[in-house]
Amino acid sequence: MPNSYSPKYVEALWYEWWEKSGFFCPEHEFRRIPNEKFVMVIPPPNVTGNLHLGHALTNSIEDAITRWHRMNGRTTLWLPGCDHAGIATQVVVEKKLWRELKKTRHDLGRDAFIEEVWRWKEERGIEPDDSEASFSEIWVGALLERGAIGSKACR
């Protein structure tokens, strides 16, 4: 036994029991409400500035709502960070253009405005490592959904 708490050690002892007990399955048969689902598909945080505690609070509330539906027997899916129209990005870039150049997106034209959006993204956007991690999460999620990986007890 390790001298201090070791999650690997503890989980190795409990993992098989967790799987047999169905703890990795979102629905437990005795609580399940057939054909009732709760799905929450959320866009990524708006890029109106840096991430802050409000973003964490919002995610916590969304998580709690989803867990409440799951505890009440519904099949649930909470999918944060899906793509959306990019309106918040557009607004931020438009404000920047006005502040720095006193021009609107209409003054620039579509192609030049899109170039400004990409320039802004390079300055403030996602780092390559983050996008790779996001891709991995989406890919793993798709594999889980198809049953290619994950707990066999849930299949």
Buried (B, 14 or more C-beta within 10 A) or exposed (E): EEEEEEEEEEEEEEEEEEBEEBBEBBBEEEEBEEEEEBEBEBBBBBBEEEEEEEEEEEBEEBEEBBEEBBEEBBBBBBEBBEEEEBEBBBEBBBEBBEEEEEBEBEEBEEEEBEEBBEEBBEEBBEEEEEEEEEEEEEEEEEEEEEEEEBBEEBE
